[in-house]
Amino acid sequence: MTWYRAAQLNSINQSGLLRAEVGGKEILLIRSGNNLYATSLRCTHENDDLSSGTLEDGNIVCGFHFATYSPATGEVISPPQDGGEATPLKTYRVKIEGEDIMVEIP
Ligand code: FES
């Protein structure tokens, strides 16, 4: 387990999604109010980049077929709207060090 500097805190706004690459992995940083989360970047339906999606009611919504995921647990809240299936996202531990967002990669 290693902690990596993923982004500066001020690079992600209060209700935003940000793509980052740490430890050779693509991740999604999520800031929802005062909470920060990190998940895998790609939608498990058809591999869309979730940083181009949106946050609605605190959940990540894929911009392609609108699968919805919990940023805290990665679980699928609602499936893709084309009748396909999605599986949970990976989640990573996050902490703040000074002005930096740190993510632990196994
Ligand atoms: S690619 Fe994300 S819901 Fe289809």
Backbone and ligand atoms as CSV (ligand in chain L), in Angstrom:
chain,resi,resn,atom,element,x,y,z
A,1,MET,N,N,0.847,-1.194,0.000
A,1,MET,CA,C,0.000,0.000,0.000
A,1,MET,C,C,0.881,1.243,0.000
A,2,THR,N,N,0.638,2.130,-0.951
A,2,THR,CA,C,1.423,3.359,-1.030
A,2,THR,C,C,0.488,4.536,-1.218
A,3,TRP,N,N,0.792,5.625,-0.518
A,3,TRP,CA,C,0.019,6.857,-0.705
A,3,TRP,C,C,0.663,7.689,-1.805
A,4,TYR,N,N,-0.142,8.175,-2.730
A,4,TYR,CA,C,0.327,9.004,-3.844
A,4,TYR,C,C,-0.363,10.357,-3.803
A,5,ARG,N,N,0.369,11.370,-4.204
A,5,ARG,CA,C,-0.207,12.714,-4.365
A,5,ARG,C,C,-1.002,12.693,-5.669
A,6,ALA,N,N,-2.320,12.907,-5.595
A,6,ALA,CA,C,-3.159,12.765,-6.789
A,6,ALA,C,C,-3.485,14.109,-7.437
A,7,ALA,N,N,-3.673,15.136,-6.624
A,7,ALA,CA,C,-4.062,16.446,-7.159
A,7,ALA,C,C,-4.015,17.460,-6.034
A,8,GLN,N,N,-4.063,18.714,-6.410
A,8,GLN,CA,C,-4.188,19.767,-5.406
A,8,GLN,C,C,-5.662,19.921,-5.044
A,9,LEU,N,N,-5.881,20.188,-3.777
A,9,LEU,CA,C,-7.243,20.313,-3.272
A,9,LEU,C,C,-8.047,21.354,-4.061
A,10,ASN,N,N,-7.403,22.457,-4.418
A,10,ASN,CA,C,-8.148,23.520,-5.108
A,10,ASN,C,C,-8.359,23.227,-6.595
A,11,SER,N,N,-7.884,22.075,-7.078
A,11,SER,CA,C,-8.097,21.750,-8.494
A,11,SER,C,C,-9.433,21.048,-8.718
A,12,ILE,N,N,-10.134,20.761,-7.648
A,12,ILE,CA,C,-11.447,20.116,-7.781
A,12,ILE,C,C,-12.455,20.935,-6.985
A,13,ASN,N,N,-13.544,21.313,-7.602
A,13,ASN,CA,C,-14.463,22.229,-6.926
A,13,ASN,C,C,-15.407,21.484,-5.984
A,14,GLN,N,N,-16.304,22.197,-5.355
A,14,GLN,CA,C,-17.135,21.635,-4.282
A,14,GLN,C,C,-18.016,20.484,-4.742
A,15,SER,N,N,-18.353,20.448,-5.980
A,15,SER,CA,C,-19.224,19.381,-6.474
A,15,SER,C,C,-18.674,18.921,-7.816
A,16,GLY,N,N,-17.514,18.255,-7.749
A,16,GLY,CA,C,-16.838,17.985,-9.006
A,16,GLY,C,C,-16.194,16.632,-9.118
A,17,LEU,N,N,-15.848,16.313,-10.340
A,17,LEU,CA,C,-15.185,15.065,-10.686
A,17,LEU,C,C,-13.877,15.417,-11.379
A,18,LEU,N,N,-12.808,14.731,-11.029
A,18,LEU,CA,C,-11.508,15.028,-11.618
A,18,LEU,C,C,-10.773,13.726,-11.911
A,19,ARG,N,N,-10.251,13.621,-13.125
A,19,ARG,CA,C,-9.450,12.469,-13.510
A,19,ARG,C,C,-8.030,12.653,-13.010
A,20,ALA,N,N,-7.430,11.577,-12.499
A,20,ALA,CA,C,-6.029,11.633,-12.082
A,20,ALA,C,C,-5.380,10.292,-12.388
A,21,GLU,N,N,-4.048,10.297,-12.443
A,21,GLU,CA,C,-3.332,9.046,-12.647
A,21,GLU,C,C,-2.315,8.920,-11.527
A,22,VAL,N,N,-2.431,7.861,-10.751
A,22,VAL,CA,C,-1.525,7.657,-9.620
A,22,VAL,C,C,-1.112,6.197,-9.562
A,23,GLY,N,N,0.150,5.957,-9.289
A,23,GLY,CA,C,0.625,4.585,-9.151
A,23,GLY,C,C,0.306,3.734,-10.366
A,24,GLY,N,N,0.274,4.351,-11.557
A,24,GLY,CA,C,-0.017,3.599,-12.774
A,24,GLY,C,C,-1.486,3.285,-12.973
A,25,LYS,N,N,-2.352,3.849,-12.125
A,25,LYS,CA,C,-3.787,3.609,-12.274
A,25,LYS,C,C,-4.527,4.909,-12.583
A,26,GLU,N,N,-5.525,4.804,-13.442
A,26,GLU,CA,C,-6.425,5.935,-13.689
A,26,GLU,C,C,-7.481,5.931,-12.589
A,27,ILE,N,N,-7.651,7.060,-11.941
A,27,ILE,CA,C,-8.665,7.132,-10.888
A,27,ILE,C,C,-9.563,8.349,-11.103
A,28,LEU,N,N,-10.672,8.325,-10.399
A,28,LEU,CA,C,-11.607,9.441,-10.387
A,28,LEU,C,C,-11.628,10.012,-8.981
A,29,LEU,N,N,-11.358,11.321,-8.865
A,29,LEU,CA,C,-11.510,12.004,-7.585
A,29,LEU,C,C,-12.874,12.659,-7.574
A,30,ILE,N,N,-13.536,12.544,-6.450
A,30,ILE,CA,C,-14.894,13.072,-6.335
A,30,ILE,C,C,-14.936,13.980,-5.123
A,31,ARG,N,N,-15.431,15.185,-5.311
A,31,ARG,CA,C,-15.634,16.084,-4.178
A,31,ARG,C,C,-17.111,16.405,-4.111
A,32,SER,N,N,-17.713,15.988,-3.018
A,32,SER,CA,C,-19.143,16.190,-2.846
A,32,SER,C,C,-19.329,16.925,-1.524
A,33,GLY,N,N,-19.585,18.229,-1.597
A,33,GLY,CA,C,-19.623,19.037,-0.381
A,33,GLY,C,C,-18.247,19.025,0.253
A,34,ASN,N,N,-18.162,18.622,1.525
A,34,ASN,CA,C,-16.871,18.568,2.208
A,34,ASN,C,C,-16.231,17.188,2.145
A,35,ASN,N,N,-16.853,16.253,1.417
A,35,ASN,CA,C,-16.330,14.892,1.362
A,35,ASN,C,C,-15.524,14.656,0.096
A,36,LEU,N,N,-14.430,13.919,0.264
A,36,LEU,CA,C,-13.587,13.534,-0.873
A,36,LEU,C,C,-13.579,12.018,-0.989
A,37,TYR,N,N,-13.606,11.533,-2.236
A,37,TYR,CA,C,-13.564,10.100,-2.481
A,37,TYR,C,C,-12.675,9.834,-3.694
A,38,ALA,N,N,-12.266,8.576,-3.839
A,38,ALA,CA,C,-11.546,8.159,-5.045
A,38,ALA,C,C,-12.066,6.791,-5.468
A,39,THR,N,N,-12.327,6.667,-6.764
A,39,THR,CA,C,-12.771,5.386,-7.327
A,39,THR,C,C,-11.983,5.124,-8.605
A,40,SER,N,N,-12.185,3.944,-9.176
A,40,SER,CA,C,-11.662,3.685,-10.513
A,40,SER,C,C,-12.338,4.637,-11.498
A,41,LEU,N,N,-11.653,4.929,-12.600
A,41,LEU,CA,C,-12.100,5.991,-13.513
A,41,LEU,C,C,-13.167,5.542,-14.500
A,42,ARG,N,N,-13.119,4.271,-14.891
A,42,ARG,CA,C,-13.922,3.828,-16.039
A,42,ARG,C,C,-15.240,3.209,-15.617
A,43,CYS,N,N,-16.301,3.621,-16.280
A,43,CYS,CA,C,-17.607,3.003,-16.088
A,43,CYS,C,C,-17.484,1.518,-16.413
A,44,THR,N,N,-18.085,0.678,-15.602
A,44,THR,CA,C,-17.960,-0.771,-15.805
A,44,THR,C,C,-18.944,-1.283,-16.857
A,45,HIS,N,N,-19.739,-0.395,-17.423
A,45,HIS,CA,C,-20.640,-0.804,-18.502
A,45,HIS,C,C,-19.890,-0.853,-19.821
A,46,GLU,N,N,-19.504,0.306,-20.354
A,46,GLU,CA,C,-18.782,0.332,-21.629
A,46,GLU,C,C,-17.546,1.219,-21.563
A,47,ASN,N,N,-16.961,1.277,-20.361
A,47,ASN,CA,C,-15.627,1.854,-20.221
A,47,ASN,C,C,-15.553,3.369,-20.402
A,48,ASP,N,N,-16.665,4.059,-20.304
A,48,ASP,CA,C,-16.643,5.509,-20.462
A,48,ASP,C,C,-15.849,6.150,-19.317
A,49,ASP,N,N,-15.218,7.278,-19.607
A,49,ASP,CA,C,-14.465,8.038,-18.618
A,49,ASP,C,C,-15.462,8.780,-17.713
A,50,LEU,N,N,-15.518,8.391,-16.442
A,50,LEU,CA,C,-16.543,8.959,-15.556
A,50,LEU,C,C,-16.265,10.412,-15.186
A,51,SER,N,N,-15.057,10.905,-15.456
A,51,SER,CA,C,-14.801,12.316,-15.154
A,51,SER,C,C,-15.589,13.231,-16.088
A,52,SER,N,N,-16.119,12.665,-17.183
A,52,SER,CA,C,-16.965,13.476,-18.066
A,52,SER,C,C,-18.446,13.309,-17.707
A,53,GLY,N,N,-18.722,12.596,-16.634
A,53,GLY,CA,C,-20.101,12.473,-16.152
A,53,GLY,C,C,-20.455,13.621,-15.219
A,54,THR,N,N,-21.404,13.380,-14.340
A,54,THR,CA,C,-21.859,14.424,-13.419
A,54,THR,C,C,-22.040,13.828,-12.019
A,55,LEU,N,N,-22.205,14.709,-11.049
A,55,LEU,CA,C,-22.576,14.293,-9.699
A,55,LEU,C,C,-24.018,14.709,-9.479
A,56,GLU,N,N,-24.870,13.766,-9.135
A,56,GLU,CA,C,-26.268,14.095,-8.850
A,56,GLU,C,C,-26.666,13.452,-7.538
A,57,ASP,N,N,-27.193,14.268,-6.621
A,57,ASP,CA,C,-27.544,13.796,-5.274
A,57,ASP,C,C,-26.363,13.075,-4.620
A,58,GLY,N,N,-25.160,13.535,-4.905
A,58,GLY,CA,C,-23.967,12.952,-4.295
A,58,GLY,C,C,-23.478,11.691,-4.968
A,59,ASN,N,N,-24.131,11.243,-6.032
A,59,ASN,CA,C,-23.710,10.029,-6.732
A,59,ASN,C,C,-23.104,10.360,-8.093
A,60,ILE,N,N,-22.216,9.476,-8.555
A,60,ILE,CA,C,-21.568,9.644,-9.856
A,60,ILE,C,C,-22.520,9.129,-10.935
A,61,VAL,N,N,-22.770,9.950,-11.948
A,61,VAL,CA,C,-23.635,9.527,-13.047
A,61,VAL,C,C,-22.807,9.489,-14.328
A,62,CYS,N,N,-22.726,8.337,-14.967
A,62,CYS,CA,C,-22.002,8.204,-16.224
A,62,CYS,C,C,-22.707,9.026,-17.299
A,63,GLY,N,N,-21.907,9.729,-18.114
A,63,GLY,CA,C,-22.491,10.584,-19.136
A,63,GLY,C,C,-22.970,9.832,-20.370
A,64,PHE,N,N,-22.701,8.532,-20.443
A,64,PHE,CA,C,-23.016,7.794,-21.666
A,64,PHE,C,C,-24.406,7.153,-21.595
A,65,HIS,N,N,-24.594,6.228,-20.651
A,65,HIS,CA,C,-25.923,5.601,-20.506
A,65,HIS,C,C,-26.470,5.791,-19.094
A,66,PHE,N,N,-25.844,6.683,-18.337
A,66,PHE,CA,C,-26.382,7.156,-17.057
A,66,PHE,C,C,-26.420,6.115,-15.940
A,67,ALA,N,N,-25.532,5.131,-15.981
A,67,ALA,CA,C,-25.360,4.285,-14.787
A,67,ALA,C,C,-24.948,5.197,-13.636
A,68,THR,N,N,-25.382,4.857,-12.416
A,68,THR,CA,C,-25.123,5.700,-11.252
A,68,THR,C,C,-24.411,4.884,-10.181
A,69,TYR,N,N,-23.372,5.485,-9.604
A,69,TYR,CA,C,-22.540,4.795,-8.615
A,69,TYR,C,C,-22.417,5.621,-7.341
A,70,SER,N,N,-22.282,4.917,-6.222
A,70,SER,CA,C,-21.951,5.583,-4.961
A,70,SER,C,C,-20.457,5.899,-4.944
A,71,PRO,N,N,-20.061,7.149,-4.673
A,71,PRO,CA,C,-18.632,7.451,-4.596
A,71,PRO,C,C,-17.978,6.846,-3.350
A,72,ALA,N,N,-18.757,6.598,-2.305
A,72,ALA,CA,C,-18.194,6.079,-1.054
A,72,ALA,C,C,-17.905,4.584,-1.131
A,73,THR,N,N,-18.811,3.840,-1.751
A,73,THR,CA,C,-18.663,2.373,-1.765
A,73,THR,C,C,-18.401,1.826,-3.162
A,74,GLY,N,N,-18.628,2.621,-4.198
A,74,GLY,CA,C,-18.488,2.155,-5.575
A,74,GLY,C,C,-19.684,1.358,-6.067
A,75,GLU,N,N,-20.653,1.107,-5.197
A,75,GLU,CA,C,-21.769,0.245,-5.608
A,75,GLU,C,C,-22.623,0.919,-6.687
A,76,VAL,N,N,-23.273,0.075,-7.484
A,76,VAL,CA,C,-24.151,0.563,-8.533
A,76,VAL,C,C,-25.481,0.953,-7.892
A,77,ILE,N,N,-25.845,2.221,-8.027
A,77,ILE,CA,C,-27.106,2.713,-7.471
A,77,ILE,C,C,-28.227,2.475,-8.485
A,78,SER,N,N,-27.944,2.752,-9.753
A,78,SER,CA,C,-28.921,2.415,-10.800
A,78,SER,C,C,-28.162,1.981,-12.055
A,79,PRO,N,N,-28.709,1.010,-12.782
A,79,PRO,CA,C,-28.000,0.420,-13.917
A,79,PRO,C,C,-28.033,1.341,-15.136
A,80,PRO,N,N,-27.262,1.016,-16.174
A,80,PRO,CA,C,-27.311,1.799,-17.414
A,80,PRO,C,C,-28.740,1.825,-17.965
A,81,GLN,N,N,-29.078,2.924,-18.611
A,81,GLN,CA,C,-30.452,3.066,-19.098
A,81,GLN,C,C,-30.675,2.389,-20.445
A,82,ASP,N,N,-29.651,1.738,-20.982
A,82,ASP,CA,C,-29.862,1.012,-22.243
A,82,ASP,C,C,-30.182,-0.459,-21.990
A,83,GLY,N,N,-30.405,-0.824,-20.710
A,83,GLY,CA,C,-30.729,-2.212,-20.388
A,83,GLY,C,C,-29.507,-3.063,-20.101
A,84,GLY,N,N,-28.307,-2.468,-20.194
A,84,GLY,CA,C,-27.085,-3.211,-19.907
A,84,GLY,C,C,-26.832,-3.321,-18.403
A,85,GLU,N,N,-25.680,-3.868,-18.072
A,85,GLU,CA,C,-25.352,-4.061,-16.666
A,85,GLU,C,C,-24.041,-3.367,-16.318
A,86,ALA,N,N,-23.931,-2.971,-15.065
A,86,ALA,CA,C,-22.687,-2.392,-14.553
A,86,ALA,C,C,-22.341,-3.113,-13.265
A,87,THR,N,N,-21.071,-3.190,-12.955
A,87,THR,CA,C,-20.597,-3.774,-11.703
A,87,THR,C,C,-19.932,-2.669,-10.886
A,88,PRO,N,N,-19.735,-2.886,-9.584
A,88,PRO,CA,C,-19.212,-1.801,-8.742
A,88,PRO,C,C,-17.847,-1.286,-9.181
A,89,LEU,N,N,-17.601,-0.019,-8.896
A,89,LEU,CA,C,-16.286,0.594,-9.095
A,89,LEU,C,C,-15.365,0.171,-7.955
A,90,LYS,N,N,-14.056,0.209,-8.208
A,90,LYS,CA,C,-13.097,0.065,-7.110
A,90,LYS,C,C,-13.084,1.378,-6.327
A,91,THR,N,N,-12.821,1.292,-5.051
A,91,THR,CA,C,-12.681,2.511,-4.242
A,91,THR,C,C,-11.299,2.526,-3.597
A,92,TYR,N,N,-10.816,3.728,-3.327
A,92,TYR,CA,C,-9.481,3.911,-2.738
A,92,TYR,C,C,-9.588,4.866,-1.562
A,93,ARG,N,N,-8.719,4.672,-0.576
A,93,ARG,CA,C,-8.693,5.576,0.579
A,93,ARG,C,C,-8.080,6.905,0.179
A,94,VAL,N,N,-8.605,7.971,0.782
A,94,VAL,CA,C,-8.183,9.337,0.450
A,94,VAL,C,C,-7.855,10.074,1.743
A,95,LYS,N,N,-6.827,10.921,1.698
A,95,LYS,CA,C,-6.575,11.832,2.823
A,95,LYS,C,C,-6.033,13.137,2.264
A,96,ILE,N,N,-6.081,14.159,3.094
A,96,ILE,CA,C,-5.570,15.471,2.695
A,96,ILE,C,C,-4.281,15.733,3.458
A,97,GLU,N,N,-3.268,16.158,2.747
A,97,GLU,CA,C,-1.999,16.571,3.377
A,97,GLU,C,C,-1.700,17.971,2.898
A,98,GLY,N,N,-1.841,18.948,3.768
A,98,GLY,CA,C,-1.645,20.338,3.359
A,98,GLY,C,C,-2.675,20.689,2.296
A,99,GLU,N,N,-2.187,21.031,1.114
A,99,GLU,CA,C,-3.089,21.387,-0.004
A,99,GLU,C,C,-3.249,20.237,-0.989
A,100,ASP,N,N,-2.755,19.050,-0.627
A,100,ASP,CA,C,-2.750,17.939,-1.573
A,100,ASP,C,C,-3.768,16.857,-1.204
A,101,ILE,N,N,-4.356,16.278,-2.227
A,101,ILE,CA,C,-5.211,15.104,-2.062
A,101,ILE,C,C,-4.330,13.876,-2.275
A,102,MET,N,N,-4.269,13.017,-1.257
A,102,MET,CA,C,-3.456,11.805,-1.312
A,102,MET,C,C,-4.379,10.590,-1.463
A,103,VAL,N,N,-3.961,9.630,-2.289
A,103,VAL,CA,C,-4.772,8.428,-2.528
A,103,VAL,C,C,-3.890,7.202,-2.294
A,104,GLU,N,N,-4.445,6.238,-1.589
A,104,GLU,CA,C,-3.700,5.001,-1.308
A,104,GLU,C,C,-4.013,3.964,-2.382
A,105,ILE,N,N,-2.940,3.486,-3.025
A,105,ILE,CA,C,-3.090,2.479,-4.072
A,105,ILE,C,C,-2.478,1.165,-3.574
A,106,PRO,N,N,-3.244,0.087,-3.629
A,106,PRO,CA,C,-2.699,-1.182,-3.135
A,106,PRO,C,C,-1.555,-1.703,-4.010
L,1,FES,S1,S,-20.683,3.481,-20.478
L,1,FES,FE1,FE,-21.382,4.191,-18.544
L,1,FES,S2,S,-23.467,3.660,-18.523
L,1,FES,FE2,FE,-22.781,2.915,-20.428
